[in-house]
Amino acid sequence: MLVLARKINDSIIIDDSIEILIVEIKGDQVKIGIKAPKSVKVYRGEIYDEIKKENIAASSSEIPDTMPDLKIRKKP
């Protein structure tokens, strides 16, 4: 893990395409701005953890047998 000290309006550049800017520091809260290409997904940590948990639950659950067998009828 890389740990950096930054001041307001200082930024960090990642891989030539992502910029993280320190927007405001107030008490124990830091506001950051993130500029990234639309193809890069950016999530808050707690939201990302929930997405992972939901994906694991969805992939491990069994598919309910609610659809009847479909039979193809030939035209007379």
Biotite code that builds the C-alpha atoms (Angstrom):
import biotite.structure as struc

atoms = struc.array([
    struc.Atom([0.000, 0.000, 0.000], chain_id="A", res_id=1, res_name="MET", atom_name="CA", element="C"),
    struc.Atom([1.250, 3.440, -0.899], chain_id="A", res_id=2, res_name="LEU", atom_name="CA", element="C"),
    struc.Atom([0.511, 6.122, 1.706], chain_id="A", res_id=3, res_name="VAL", atom_name="CA", element="C"),
    struc.Atom([0.869, 9.774, 0.695], chain_id="A", res_id=4, res_name="LEU", atom_name="CA", element="C"),
    struc.Atom([0.379, 13.099, 2.452], chain_id="A", res_id=5, res_name="ALA", atom_name="CA", element="C"),
    struc.Atom([-1.575, 15.594, 0.333], chain_id="A", res_id=6, res_name="ARG", atom_name="CA", element="C"),
    struc.Atom([-2.957, 19.103, 0.843], chain_id="A", res_id=7, res_name="LYS", atom_name="CA", element="C"),
    struc.Atom([-6.089, 20.710, -0.613], chain_id="A", res_id=8, res_name="ILE", atom_name="CA", element="C"),
    struc.Atom([-5.917, 20.902, -4.424], chain_id="A", res_id=9, res_name="ASN", atom_name="CA", element="C"),
    struc.Atom([-3.050, 18.384, -4.538], chain_id="A", res_id=10, res_name="ASP", atom_name="CA", element="C"),
    struc.Atom([-3.661, 15.398, -6.757], chain_id="A", res_id=11, res_name="SER", atom_name="CA", element="C"),
    struc.Atom([-2.483, 11.868, -7.401], chain_id="A", res_id=12, res_name="ILE", atom_name="CA", element="C"),
    struc.Atom([-2.304, 10.428, -10.920], chain_id="A", res_id=13, res_name="ILE", atom_name="CA", element="C"),
    struc.Atom([-2.788, 6.702, -11.507], chain_id="A", res_id=14, res_name="ILE", atom_name="CA", element="C"),
    struc.Atom([-1.821, 5.048, -14.785], chain_id="A", res_id=15, res_name="ASP", atom_name="CA", element="C"),
    struc.Atom([-2.007, 8.289, -16.845], chain_id="A", res_id=16, res_name="ASP", atom_name="CA", element="C"),
    struc.Atom([-5.812, 8.182, -16.874], chain_id="A", res_id=17, res_name="SER", atom_name="CA", element="C"),
    struc.Atom([-7.076, 8.482, -13.293], chain_id="A", res_id=18, res_name="ILE", atom_name="CA", element="C"),
    struc.Atom([-6.675, 11.621, -11.182], chain_id="A", res_id=19, res_name="GLU", atom_name="CA", element="C"),
    struc.Atom([-7.557, 11.803, -7.504], chain_id="A", res_id=20, res_name="ILE", atom_name="CA", element="C"),
    struc.Atom([-7.852, 15.374, -6.210], chain_id="A", res_id=21, res_name="LEU", atom_name="CA", element="C"),
    struc.Atom([-8.079, 16.475, -2.586], chain_id="A", res_id=22, res_name="ILE", atom_name="CA", element="C"),
    struc.Atom([-11.037, 18.878, -2.639], chain_id="A", res_id=23, res_name="VAL", atom_name="CA", element="C"),
    struc.Atom([-11.621, 19.680, 1.034], chain_id="A", res_id=24, res_name="GLU", atom_name="CA", element="C"),
    struc.Atom([-10.346, 18.750, 4.484], chain_id="A", res_id=25, res_name="ILE", atom_name="CA", element="C"),
    struc.Atom([-12.683, 19.482, 7.385], chain_id="A", res_id=26, res_name="LYS", atom_name="CA", element="C"),
    struc.Atom([-12.014, 17.926, 10.785], chain_id="A", res_id=27, res_name="GLY", atom_name="CA", element="C"),
    struc.Atom([-11.606, 14.182, 10.341], chain_id="A", res_id=28, res_name="ASP", atom_name="CA", element="C"),
    struc.Atom([-13.274, 14.151, 6.902], chain_id="A", res_id=29, res_name="GLN", atom_name="CA", element="C"),
    struc.Atom([-11.506, 14.423, 3.551], chain_id="A", res_id=30, res_name="VAL", atom_name="CA", element="C"),
    struc.Atom([-13.438, 15.073, 0.338], chain_id="A", res_id=31, res_name="LYS", atom_name="CA", element="C"),
    struc.Atom([-11.828, 13.787, -2.824], chain_id="A", res_id=32, res_name="ILE", atom_name="CA", element="C"),
    struc.Atom([-12.680, 14.137, -6.492], chain_id="A", res_id=33, res_name="GLY", atom_name="CA", element="C"),
    struc.Atom([-11.955, 11.350, -8.949], chain_id="A", res_id=34, res_name="ILE", atom_name="CA", element="C"),
    struc.Atom([-11.507, 11.867, -12.692], chain_id="A", res_id=35, res_name="LYS", atom_name="CA", element="C"),
    struc.Atom([-11.460, 8.575, -14.564], chain_id="A", res_id=36, res_name="ALA", atom_name="CA", element="C"),
    struc.Atom([-12.536, 7.232, -17.948], chain_id="A", res_id=37, res_name="PRO", atom_name="CA", element="C"),
    struc.Atom([-16.127, 6.014, -18.106], chain_id="A", res_id=38, res_name="LYS", atom_name="CA", element="C"),
    struc.Atom([-14.819, 2.484, -18.621], chain_id="A", res_id=39, res_name="SER", atom_name="CA", element="C"),
    struc.Atom([-13.281, 2.522, -15.113], chain_id="A", res_id=40, res_name="VAL", atom_name="CA", element="C"),
    struc.Atom([-15.704, 1.526, -12.374], chain_id="A", res_id=41, res_name="LYS", atom_name="CA", element="C"),
    struc.Atom([-15.299, 3.556, -9.179], chain_id="A", res_id=42, res_name="VAL", atom_name="CA", element="C"),
    struc.Atom([-17.088, 2.431, -6.004], chain_id="A", res_id=43, res_name="TYR", atom_name="CA", element="C"),
    struc.Atom([-16.955, 3.376, -2.337], chain_id="A", res_id=44, res_name="ARG", atom_name="CA", element="C"),
    struc.Atom([-15.391, 0.507, -0.371], chain_id="A", res_id=45, res_name="GLY", atom_name="CA", element="C"),
    struc.Atom([-18.552, -0.445, 1.526], chain_id="A", res_id=46, res_name="GLU", atom_name="CA", element="C"),
    struc.Atom([-20.625, -0.456, -1.686], chain_id="A", res_id=47, res_name="ILE", atom_name="CA", element="C"),
    struc.Atom([-18.042, -2.631, -3.453], chain_id="A", res_id=48, res_name="TYR", atom_name="CA", element="C"),
    struc.Atom([-18.124, -5.106, -0.549], chain_id="A", res_id=49, res_name="ASP", atom_name="CA", element="C"),
    struc.Atom([-21.940, -5.312, -0.800], chain_id="A", res_id=50, res_name="GLU", atom_name="CA", element="C"),
    struc.Atom([-21.758, -5.910, -4.559], chain_id="A", res_id=51, res_name="ILE", atom_name="CA", element="C"),
    struc.Atom([-19.251, -8.732, -4.028], chain_id="A", res_id=52, res_name="LYS", atom_name="CA", element="C"),
    struc.Atom([-21.428, -10.274, -1.299], chain_id="A", res_id=53, res_name="LYS", atom_name="CA", element="C"),
    struc.Atom([-24.538, -10.128, -3.505], chain_id="A", res_id=54, res_name="GLU", atom_name="CA", element="C"),
    struc.Atom([-22.658, -11.652, -6.448], chain_id="A", res_id=55, res_name="ASN", atom_name="CA", element="C"),
    struc.Atom([-21.409, -14.531, -4.295], chain_id="A", res_id=56, res_name="ILE", atom_name="CA", element="C"),
    struc.Atom([-24.906, -15.143, -2.930], chain_id="A", res_id=57, res_name="ALA", atom_name="CA", element="C"),
    struc.Atom([-26.438, -15.062, -6.412], chain_id="A", res_id=58, res_name="ALA", atom_name="CA", element="C"),
    struc.Atom([-23.864, -17.429, -7.877], chain_id="A", res_id=59, res_name="SER", atom_name="CA", element="C"),
    struc.Atom([-24.215, -19.962, -5.065], chain_id="A", res_id=60, res_name="SER", atom_name="CA", element="C"),
    struc.Atom([-28.010, -20.049, -4.880], chain_id="A", res_id=61, res_name="SER", atom_name="CA", element="C"),
    struc.Atom([-29.925, -22.758, -6.654], chain_id="A", res_id=62, res_name="GLU", atom_name="CA", element="C"),
    struc.Atom([-32.244, -21.874, -9.488], chain_id="A", res_id=63, res_name="ILE", atom_name="CA", element="C"),
    struc.Atom([-35.825, -22.623, -8.433], chain_id="A", res_id=64, res_name="PRO", atom_name="CA", element="C"),
    struc.Atom([-37.684, -25.174, -10.522], chain_id="A", res_id=65, res_name="ASP", atom_name="CA", element="C"),
    struc.Atom([-40.636, -22.905, -11.233], chain_id="A", res_id=66, res_name="THR", atom_name="CA", element="C"),
    struc.Atom([-40.780, -23.195, -15.017], chain_id="A", res_id=67, res_name="MET", atom_name="CA", element="C"),
    struc.Atom([-42.670, -26.143, -16.468], chain_id="A", res_id=68, res_name="PRO", atom_name="CA", element="C"),
    struc.Atom([-41.032, -28.199, -19.175], chain_id="A", res_id=69, res_name="ASP", atom_name="CA", element="C"),
    struc.Atom([-41.651, -26.566, -22.509], chain_id="A", res_id=70, res_name="LEU", atom_name="CA", element="C"),
    struc.Atom([-42.817, -28.851, -25.276], chain_id="A", res_id=71, res_name="LYS", atom_name="CA", element="C"),
    struc.Atom([-42.646, -27.901, -28.916], chain_id="A", res_id=72, res_name="ILE", atom_name="CA", element="C"),
    struc.Atom([-45.838, -28.633, -30.830], chain_id="A", res_id=73, res_name="ARG", atom_name="CA", element="C"),
    struc.Atom([-45.692, -29.401, -34.484], chain_id="A", res_id=74, res_name="LYS", atom_name="CA", element="C"),
    struc.Atom([-48.220, -27.729, -36.743], chain_id="A", res_id=75, res_name="LYS", atom_name="CA", element="C"),
    struc.Atom([-50.783, -30.192, -38.179], chain_id="A", res_id=76, res_name="PRO", atom_name="CA", element="C"),
])
